[in-house]
Amino acid sequence: MSSVAQTIARTLVEAGVRYVFGHPGGEVAHLIEALRREGISFVLTRHEATAAFLAASWGELSGRPGVCLSTLGPGATNLLSGVAHAYLDRCPMIAMTAQLATDRQIRATHQHLDLTRLYAPVTKASIKVAADNAATALEHALYLATTERPGPVHLEIPSNVATQTHTGSSRGVRFGNLGAPSAPSIEEAARLLATSRRPAILAGIGATRCGATTPLIRLAETLRAPVVTTPKAKGVFPEDHALSAGVLDMTGDAIVNGLLQEADLLLTAGFDVVELIKPWAFQAPVIHVDTVSNTDQLYDAQVEVVGNVASALEALALAARSAAWPEGRIAQHRQQLRAALVPRSSGLAPHTVMEIVRAALPREGIVASDVGAHKILLGQIWTAYAPRTYLVSNGLSSMGSGVPAALAAKLLAPHRPAVAIVGDGGMGMYLGELETAVRLGVSLPIVVLVDGSLSLIKLGQLQRGYEPSGVDFQNPRFAEVAACFGASGIHVETEPEMREAIGRALDQPGVTVIEAIVDASAYTGGE
């Protein structure tokens, strides 16, 4: 017979879990030991939210649930931000938290919170683990986390339950599947496409999850239709392709929206309402292609094709015919969008830093963007050539998520180049995680855009005619702080310095913090 902790660890091994990310407490000591004995590495982070961000990005990149663990009380509340990110960014995750021993929960108040109720709004399910349901609970959580749309599942494990003998049964680990679209809906969508003269495609995160790049390219080329993606779907359609028409809701969005408003039919491929930042701005009829029905009702869909997005697009590509966008219109649009992204700055512009990093990183390299003014710009200016090479928190848009996302990418594929681009505000929130990155032994450049302000909020204040307030701060010398953590640090203020720094950071082992002093006024360009 095995204990509950041993049962959980063995089930995770069966599910292929290699890492559990977290910050320990006495209440999870038995579980951490069980993980160690089963060969699962417990990765200590300096803050629980980082553990959840890491697990979320692992889930997003691998398609299998990332796992994070915290103690009860403040550990569980700290973990919550990263779990909410996984919920709104559709990342499969198992979030495990400790809880008071069952015999203390009636009268005790110290660190006692109702965690199942706390986690319920930001998870697909919040489950209390007991001696007779541990295997069933985790198996159900793994399946639920990977069914469409994927997301986090919370398991609450009372401290005394972990050591109890598991008395329940096991059915084995199963993961969700994507299903298949029905033939009648494909035929109806094909008939509607045949009547369109200017169709456009809006590709979202569901297309990435379904591996829809090849059929998406085939359909777009057959239709000669422009393809706009959401930030989470960057790269699912190669952005150097002549039909790539930009990213929704990022810098230059008025230009992107203008092209979509010219369309007489929109095909949404794996588009998820959680990816939209601004209101839906399009009047054209919609063909909804996704793994789930159009339950959000953001738009009225003329046709719903529900099932595997890749299979649906493949079938539509076989039935489609060329449309009739005006000659040169898409090329003109691409030029107009590019011109809107040219920086207006006398100093080192964030745009320039991003372009230098893009030029230095191989096509298959991964960039992880933190949240801030730079995210809105990077989401448009960065050229992504393949899916899952651009990582960002977009549904929750949580600062502090960038470095953990890059760390997850390096743990999953150590030899694949990756870079984190973060603002000084986000870096300041989780500066201690530099030690985590160094301890993990990864090779990772972290580019910190330093302007001493929460620039996105400041821009909003100025646009409303307000005096900037509560948005400016002082920074440490990040390059010098990096050295204190055992990382390399480089201070740059010019384009040549930036080129030399990123080249060196990509060539050398270990963590390198590039402290780039940028001109925040350049963020106003291209609006």
Secondary structure, DSSP 8 states (H G I E B T S, - for coil): --BHHHHHHHHHHHTT--EEEEE--GGGHHHHHHHHHTT-EEEE-SSHHHHHHHHHHHHHHHSS-EEEEE-STHHHHHHHHHHHHHHHTT--EEEEEEE--GGGTTT--TT---HHHHHGGGSSEEEE--TTTHHHHHHHHHHHHHSSS--EEEEEEETTGGGSB--S--------------HHHHHHHHHHHHT-SSEEEEE-HHHHHTT-HHHHHHHHHHHT--EEE-GGGTTSS-TTSTTEEEETTSTTHHHHHHHHHH-SEEEEES--GGG--S-----S-EEEEESS-STT-SS-EEEEEES-HHHHHHHHHHH-------TTHHHHHHHHHHHHT----SS--HHHHHHHHHHHS-TT-EEEE-SSHHHHHHHHHS---STTSEEE--SS--TT-HHHHHHHHHHHSTTS-EEEEEEHHHHHHTTTHHHHHHHHT--EEEEEEE-SB-HHHHHHHHHTT----S-B-----HHHHHHHTT-EEEEE-SHHHHHHHHHHHHHSSSEEEEEEE--GGGGGTT-
